[in-house]
Amino acid sequence: MGYPSPLKIASRKLADNIVTASCPFSILNKLNAGGRMSLISHQGQVIVYSAIPYGPEVEKSLELLTGTTGNFNITHLIIPNKEHTLAAKSFKDVYPDLKVIALEAVEVPGLTIDYKLTHNLGNKTLDLKILEEELGITDKVFLDLFEFVYLCRHGNRELVMYDKKSKTIFLADVVFNTGINEPLEQYSPATGFPEGYNPHTWASLLMKYMQPYSMIGNYLVNRIVTPNSRPGLEAIQKWDYSRIVMCHGNVIEKDAKKSFANIFKL
């Protein structure tokens, strides 16, 4: 699996404090799923969810978020599951002081995990109290504005993040939205593809069905998430969110809670 080289990124400002960086990405070098990194800013701090390879294109996304050039105050990096690890070290190499939050199953050569979530924290809301007492996170901005649910029984282990200010949830492989009738941001002219490009041909045809209202897609997603994740899914659905930013496919900005409920029959 991997990113194309050279890497081109489509940057978009979703809210005053959120910029997404979307790019092509293939699973097993066959399934065109696209990739997305989210950059969230609060009180001058930047939190990265699901890193893509750091470089000039990523810096353009950071400039769009912060309105500044260089010296970005990146304080935390979230590795959302055990598969989304390829680019994590590229950020740590540039910002050695940033804190890395990841799961018990994540191991990246040369990268120290500062805060590691364990199985006992799974399938429930991780709020200020738990994050501080169980993980030892002390950053006030981080604690006040984010909550998490660790889906410890998800096939890839998954850490879903909720930003209270923008009413947005961020996730990696819990939800896909690639099989839709509108152009995919990750395979657009901004990322080097012609207008109207169809990424879902040949081996990648499966991705055509990966969207919240597809019976085939929902069956496959539920197989990965597993029934044992239901308490965690219910905890996610209790959040007051209006937007889902996933790594694979277009962001869901309309009827987000309805889409999530349809996938998992909540």
C-alpha positions as CSV (number, residue, x, y, z in Angstrom):
1,M,0.0,0.0,0.0
2,G,1.2,3.5,-0.4
3,Y,1.1,7.1,-1.5
4,P,2.1,8.3,-5.0
5,S,5.3,10.2,-5.6
6,P,5.4,13.1,-6.1
7,L,2.5,13.6,-3.6
8,K,-0.1,16.2,-4.5
9,I,-2.7,17.3,-1.9
10,A,-6.1,18.9,-2.0
11,S,-6.4,21.2,1.0
12,R,-9.7,22.4,2.2
13,K,-10.9,24.5,5.1
14,L,-13.9,22.8,6.6
15,A,-14.3,25.2,9.6
16,D,-12.4,28.1,11.2
17,N,-10.2,25.5,13.1
18,I,-10.1,22.6,10.6
19,V,-8.2,22.0,7.4
20,T,-8.2,18.6,5.6
21,A,-5.3,17.4,3.4
22,S,-6.6,14.8,0.9
23,C,-4.5,12.8,-1.5
24,P,-4.5,9.5,-3.5
25,F,-3.8,6.3,-1.6
26,S,-4.2,2.7,-2.5
27,I,-4.7,-0.3,-0.2
28,L,-2.6,-3.3,-1.3
29,N,-1.6,-1.2,-4.3
30,K,-5.0,-2.1,-5.9
31,L,-7.9,-0.5,-4.0
32,N,-8.1,3.2,-4.6
33,A,-9.4,4.4,-1.2
34,G,-7.8,7.8,-1.0
35,G,-6.2,9.2,2.1
36,R,-6.9,12.2,4.3
37,M,-5.1,13.9,7.1
38,S,-7.0,16.3,9.4
39,L,-5.4,19.4,11.0
40,I,-7.2,20.9,13.9
41,S,-6.3,24.2,15.6
42,H,-7.2,25.4,19.1
43,Q,-5.7,28.4,20.8
44,G,-2.6,28.4,18.6
45,Q,-2.0,24.6,18.9
46,V,-2.2,22.2,16.0
47,I,-3.4,18.6,16.4
48,V,-2.8,16.2,13.6
49,Y,-5.1,13.2,13.1
50,S,-3.8,10.5,10.7
51,A,-0.6,11.9,9.3
52,I,0.3,11.8,5.6
53,P,3.9,12.2,4.5
54,Y,5.3,15.5,5.7
55,G,6.7,17.8,3.0
56,P,6.0,21.1,1.1
57,E,2.4,20.0,0.2
58,V,1.6,19.4,3.9
59,E,3.1,22.8,4.8
60,K,0.7,24.4,2.4
61,S,-2.2,22.8,4.3
62,L,-0.7,24.1,7.6
63,E,-0.4,27.6,6.1
64,L,-4.1,27.5,5.1
65,L,-5.0,26.5,8.7
66,T,-2.8,28.9,10.6
67,G,-2.4,31.8,8.2
68,T,1.4,31.7,8.9
69,T,4.5,30.4,7.2
70,G,6.7,28.0,9.1
71,N,7.2,27.5,12.8
72,F,3.9,25.7,13.1
73,N,3.0,24.8,16.7
74,I,2.1,21.1,16.2
75,T,1.6,19.7,19.7
76,H,-0.1,16.4,19.2
77,L,-0.2,13.6,16.6
78,I,-3.0,11.0,16.7
79,I,-2.2,7.6,15.1
80,P,-5.8,6.4,14.6
81,N,-5.3,2.7,14.2
82,K,-2.6,0.1,13.6
83,E,-2.6,0.5,9.8
84,H,-2.4,4.3,9.6
85,T,1.3,4.5,10.7
86,L,3.2,5.1,7.4
87,A,3.7,8.8,7.8
88,A,3.8,9.3,11.6
89,K,7.6,9.4,11.9
90,S,7.9,12.0,9.1
91,F,6.1,14.4,11.4
92,K,8.1,13.5,14.5
93,D,11.3,14.0,12.6
94,V,10.4,17.6,11.9
95,Y,8.6,18.3,15.2
96,P,10.5,16.3,17.8
97,D,8.6,17.8,20.7
98,L,5.1,16.8,19.6
99,K,3.3,14.2,21.7
100,V,2.1,11.0,20.0
101,I,-1.1,9.3,21.0
102,A,-1.7,5.8,19.7
103,L,-3.0,2.3,20.6
104,E,-1.5,-0.7,22.2
105,A,-1.2,-2.4,18.8
106,V,0.8,0.4,17.2
107,E,4.6,0.0,16.7
108,V,6.6,2.3,14.5
109,P,10.3,1.8,14.3
110,G,12.2,4.8,15.7
111,L,9.0,6.4,17.1
112,T,8.1,6.7,20.8
113,I,4.4,6.6,21.7
114,D,3.9,9.1,24.5
115,Y,0.3,8.1,25.4
116,K,-0.7,4.5,24.6
117,L,-4.3,3.4,24.9
118,T,-4.9,-0.1,26.3
119,H,-7.8,-2.6,26.1
120,N,-9.3,-1.6,29.4
121,L,-10.1,1.9,27.9
122,G,-12.0,0.4,25.0
123,N,-15.6,0.9,23.9
124,K,-16.5,3.9,26.1
125,T,-16.2,7.7,26.1
126,L,-12.7,8.9,27.0
127,D,-13.4,12.4,28.5
128,L,-11.2,14.9,30.4
129,K,-11.1,12.8,33.6
130,I,-10.1,9.6,31.9
131,L,-7.6,11.2,29.6
132,E,-5.9,12.9,32.5
133,E,-6.1,10.2,35.1
134,E,-5.5,7.1,33.0
135,L,-3.2,8.4,30.3
136,G,-1.5,11.3,32.1
137,I,-2.4,13.9,29.5
138,T,-2.0,17.3,31.1
139,D,-2.4,19.8,28.2
140,K,-5.5,21.9,29.1
141,V,-6.4,22.8,25.5
142,F,-6.4,19.2,24.5
143,L,-8.3,18.0,27.5
144,D,-11.0,20.6,27.3
145,L,-11.8,20.3,23.6
146,F,-11.5,16.7,22.7
147,E,-13.1,13.4,23.6
148,F,-12.3,9.9,22.2
149,V,-13.8,6.4,21.8
150,Y,-11.3,3.6,21.4
151,L,-12.9,0.7,19.4
152,C,-10.6,-1.9,20.8
153,R,-12.3,-4.8,19.0
154,H,-12.3,-3.2,15.6
155,G,-10.2,-5.2,13.1
156,N,-7.6,-2.5,12.9
157,R,-8.2,-1.1,16.4
158,E,-9.5,2.4,16.0
159,L,-9.4,5.7,17.9
160,V,-12.3,8.0,17.0
161,M,-11.9,11.6,18.0
162,Y,-14.6,14.2,18.7
163,D,-13.9,18.0,18.5
164,K,-16.5,19.7,20.6
165,K,-15.9,23.2,19.1
166,S,-16.7,22.2,15.5
167,K,-19.1,19.3,16.3
168,T,-16.9,17.0,14.1
169,I,-15.8,13.4,14.5
170,F,-12.6,12.1,13.0
171,L,-12.1,8.5,12.1
172,A,-9.9,6.3,9.9
173,D,-11.5,3.0,8.8
174,V,-14.8,2.8,10.8
175,V,-16.6,4.6,7.9
176,F,-15.7,4.8,4.2
177,N,-17.4,7.2,1.7
178,T,-15.8,6.4,-1.6
179,G,-18.7,4.9,-3.5
180,I,-20.7,8.1,-4.2
181,N,-22.0,9.9,-7.3
182,E,-19.9,13.0,-6.9
183,P,-16.2,13.4,-7.7
184,L,-13.8,12.2,-5.0
185,E,-11.7,14.9,-3.6
186,Q,-8.7,12.6,-3.3
187,Y,-8.8,11.9,-7.1
188,S,-9.4,15.4,-8.4
189,P,-7.5,17.8,-10.6
190,A,-6.0,19.3,-7.4
191,T,-4.3,16.0,-6.8
192,G,-3.2,15.5,-10.4
193,F,-6.1,13.6,-12.0
194,P,-8.3,14.7,-14.9
195,E,-11.7,16.1,-14.3
196,G,-14.3,13.3,-13.9
197,Y,-11.6,10.6,-13.3
198,N,-13.1,7.3,-12.1
199,P,-10.7,5.6,-9.6
200,H,-13.0,2.6,-9.1
201,T,-12.2,0.3,-12.1
202,W,-10.7,-3.2,-12.3
203,A,-9.5,-4.4,-8.9
204,S,-10.7,-1.2,-7.3
205,L,-14.3,-1.8,-8.3
206,L,-15.1,-2.9,-4.7
207,M,-14.6,0.7,-3.5
208,K,-17.7,1.7,-5.5
209,Y,-19.8,0.1,-2.8
210,M,-18.1,1.6,0.2
211,Q,-20.6,4.3,1.3
212,P,-23.1,4.6,4.2
213,Y,-26.2,3.6,2.1
214,S,-24.8,0.5,0.4
215,M,-25.8,-2.9,1.6
216,I,-22.6,-4.4,0.4
217,G,-20.4,-1.6,1.9
218,N,-22.2,-1.7,5.2
219,Y,-21.9,-5.5,5.4
220,L,-18.1,-5.3,4.8
221,V,-17.6,-2.4,7.3
222,N,-19.6,-4.2,10.0
223,R,-17.4,-7.3,9.5
224,I,-14.4,-5.2,10.3
225,V,-15.9,-3.4,13.2
226,T,-17.5,-6.6,14.7
227,P,-20.6,-6.8,17.0
228,N,-18.4,-6.5,20.1
229,S,-17.8,-2.8,19.3
230,R,-21.5,-1.9,19.8
231,P,-21.0,-0.1,23.2
232,G,-18.3,2.1,21.6
233,L,-20.5,2.8,18.5
234,E,-23.3,3.8,20.8
235,A,-21.0,6.1,22.7
236,I,-19.9,7.8,19.5
237,Q,-23.5,8.3,18.5
238,K,-24.2,10.1,21.7
239,W,-21.9,12.9,20.7
240,D,-23.4,16.1,19.3
241,Y,-21.8,16.0,15.9
242,S,-22.8,17.2,12.5
243,R,-19.8,16.2,10.4
244,I,-17.8,13.1,9.8
245,V,-14.3,13.4,8.5
246,M,-13.0,10.0,7.4
247,C,-9.7,9.1,5.9
248,H,-11.1,7.3,2.9
249,G,-13.6,9.1,0.6
250,N,-15.5,12.4,0.8
251,V,-16.3,14.1,4.1
252,I,-19.9,13.7,5.2
253,E,-21.3,17.2,5.9
254,K,-25.0,16.5,5.6
255,D,-27.0,14.1,7.8
256,A,-23.8,12.7,9.4
257,K,-25.5,11.2,12.4
258,K,-28.2,9.6,10.2
259,S,-25.5,8.1,8.0
260,F,-23.6,6.6,10.9
261,A,-26.8,5.2,12.4
262,N,-27.7,3.6,9.1
263,I,-24.3,1.8,8.8
264,F,-24.4,0.3,12.3
265,K,-28.2,0.1,12.8
266,L,-28.1,2.4,15.8
